[in-house]
């Protein structure tokens, strides 16, 4: 992401002389044009209450913390077709439906890891047949989130499949329009399809991909067009994710429910064209 952002800044510098535009009448391409891109993201999450229920237990962990997990940058990882799916990535296909707006469909592949070793409040009930250590009928206590209690990850990943509606304003144009800069802002909504790896009381499984809930939010960013058909894009997103149906230990009766705020920064490289 830092590499792509540095390229965008450099192009702005070498694109001078230029003219500033208070407000442009056009999107990066005319109405009816298509665009697609691929990029990578970093994400963060607000605290969340996670409710676990199944045979022999019904309890909630309150205000737990989670983080993403970035893959260290290596060209062979990020640019090889075999491994480019390992980091946290974004891809999207869209079209300019008017001279100001675009509509697109794409996937944000984020990763969500419950922080092991943190202290959290636990309430609810656990039967001794599930865990003798944490058993109780009316639990209300602070616990350390150790592997013998819970390991909880949307590690392959926290996948938001969203429809985005964006509005564009041209704010800068280089000589002969070789480089153009547009600001954009918009909204997104769509299902969340994680693959959740969960262990409760030492038992669990890396589950299948599963429709677990939905996400919605807003985004804004900068779209830098280079020689008309290539672009760099930097985007900030924030929103709300609700997951009422998370698979946990692998049995049909075991489920979890959580919701949380998320934010994300990403950088993408793409192409835009007309047929």
N, C-alpha and C positions, 0 to 999 in steps of 0.2 A: 504494500500500500504506500509506504514512504517513497519507494522508487517511482511509482506512477505519479504521485503528487509532485515529485521533483521534476519529472518530465513536463508536466502541465505548466509549472511555474517557468521553466526554461523557455517553453514555446511562447508564453506570453511576452517574455522579454525580447526574444528575437523577432517577434511578429511586428514590432514597432517599425515605422510610425503607424499610429492607429487612431481611431475616433471612438470616443465614449458615447454611448447611446442611453439616454435616460430611460427610454422604454422602446423596445423594438416591436414591430408588428408581426414578426414571424417566429415560428419554432425553428429548430435547427435544419429541418427539411420541409418541403411543401406538404400540404395535406395529401394523404394517401401513401406517403413514404413509409417504409418499414425500417426497424432497427433491431439489432441484437447485440448482447454483450456478455462477457464473462469477467468475473472479478473475485476479490477476496475480502473478508470482513473480520472485524473484532466486535465482540458484543459484551454487554453487561446486563445484570439483572437486579431488580429490587428484591427485598426479602419476601418470603412466601410461607404461608401455612400449608403444610402437606398433610392431607387426611388419608390414612391407610385403613382399609377394611377388608375383611375376609373371615373365613372360619377360624374362630378362636381369638380374634383381635379386632379392635375398632379404636384407633388412637390417632391423635394429631400432633405433629411437630410444628411448633409455632415460630414464626419469623426466622426461618433458616436462611442461610446465605449460600449463594452458588456463584460460580465463575465459569468463564469459557476456558478453552484450552487451545491456544494458538500453536501452530507447527512452525518451528524455526525456519527462516527463509533459506532455501537452497534451490538453485535453478533446476536441478534434476528432479526435485519434488514438485515444485510449482508449475513447471513447464512441460513435464512428461505426461503424455496421455494416460499412462498407467497409474500415476500417482497424484495427478492434479485434483482428484476427488477427495484426497485425504485432508487437506486444510479446510478451513471454514470458507465456503465459496458462495457466490451469487451468480445466477444467470437469468436472462430475461429476453423475451421476444415481444416487440410492440409495434405499434403504428401510430402515425400522427393523424388523428381523426379530424382535426381542424388546423388552422394556421397557428393556433395557440396551445392546443391540448393533445396529449398522447394517452393511449390506453395500452396496457401491457400485462402480460402474464409471465410469472417467473418464480423461482425458488430461492429462498434464503436458507442456506444450510449453516445453522449455528450449532454450537455445542454447549451443553449445560451440565455442570458437575457440582453436586452438593459437596460443600467443603467438609471433609472428614476432620474430626477432632474438635469441631466447634461445640459450644455448649448451647442447648436449646431447651425450652420448656416443652414437656410432653404431658398431654392429658388424654384420658380415655381408659380403656381396659384391655388387658392382655391375659389370656388363659395360660396356666402353667404348661399345658401341652404344647404351646407354641414357643414359650421362653420362660424358663424358671427364673432367670436372672431379672427380667423386667416385668414379671407377672404382677397383676393387681386388678382389683375391681373398680376402683375409683382413683386412678393415677392422676396426680398433679404435682410434678416435680421437675427439677432441672436434670438433664442427662447430657452426657458427652456422646456425640454421634460417632461411635466407633463401629468398625466393620461387623462386630457380633450383633449390633442392633440394626443398622441400615447402611447400605451403599446405594446411591441413587444417581443415575446418570441418563441424560438423553444424549448419548455420546456418538450416535451414528445417524442422526443428530437430532436437533430441535428444528425440524424442517417446516418452514412457513411457505406454503404455496399460495401466493397472493395475486390478486388483480390490483393494479395501480392506475390511478388517474392523476396525471401531472399537468400543470400549467407552466409555460415557458415565457421568459422575457429576455430578449437579447440586450446585453449590457455592454458589450465590447466587440469591435470588429477590426481586424488587422487590414493592411493594405490589400486591396482587391479581394477581400473576403477569404483569404487563404486560411486564416484562423479566426474563429468566432467563439465568443463566450456567451452562454446563456445561463441564467439562474432559473431554477425550477422549484416548485413546491407542489405537494399533492397529498393524497390519502391512499391507504391500502387496506385490504381485507381479504381473508381467506382461511382455509383449513390448515391445521397443524398436524403433521404426520410424522411423529417421532419414531425412532427405534430406541426403546428404553432398556437399559441394563440395570436391573434392580436386584438387591439382595436384602431380605428381611430375616433377621435372626439366623443369618448364615446360609439361608436357602434362597435360590432365585435363578434367573436365567437372563441371557441377552435376548430380548423379545424380538418378534417380527415387527416390520413397519406396520403402523396402526393409526387410524384416524382417531385422535385423542381429544381434539377440541378445535379452537379457532384463535386467530389473532387479528387485531386491527390497530391502525395507528396513522401517523403522518410521516412525511419525509420532505427533505429539502436538500438542495445541493447545487453543484456547478457542472455544466456540460460544455466541454471544450472541443469544438469541431476543428479538425486539421485536414486541409485540402478537401473539404466538402464531405468526404465519405468515411473518414475515420474519426473516432472521438475518444476522449478520455472523460471519465465521469467520477466525481467524488460525491458521495451521498451520506447524509445522516438520517437515521430513522429512529423513531421512538413509538412505543405503543403498549398494548395490553394483550396478554396471552392467557386464555382460560382453558385448562385441560381437565375436564370432568371425568375422563375415561382413560387413565394411564394404565397400561399393563404392568404388572409387577413381578410376582414370583413364577409366572408361567401358567398358573391354573386359571380356569375361567371365572372363578369366584373372587380372586384376589385383584383388587383395584386400588388406585390412588387418585386423588383429586387435588389440584393446586391451581392458583392463578398468580400472576406477577406482572410487574412492569418490566419492559426491556428497552434497551437502546443499542444502537449499532452504528458503526462507521465502516464504510466500504469504499474501495476504489476499483473501477472497472475499465476495461478496454473493449471497444465495440466498433461496429460498422453500421452505416445507415445508407439506404439506397432506394431507388424507385425502379419498378419493373418496366 
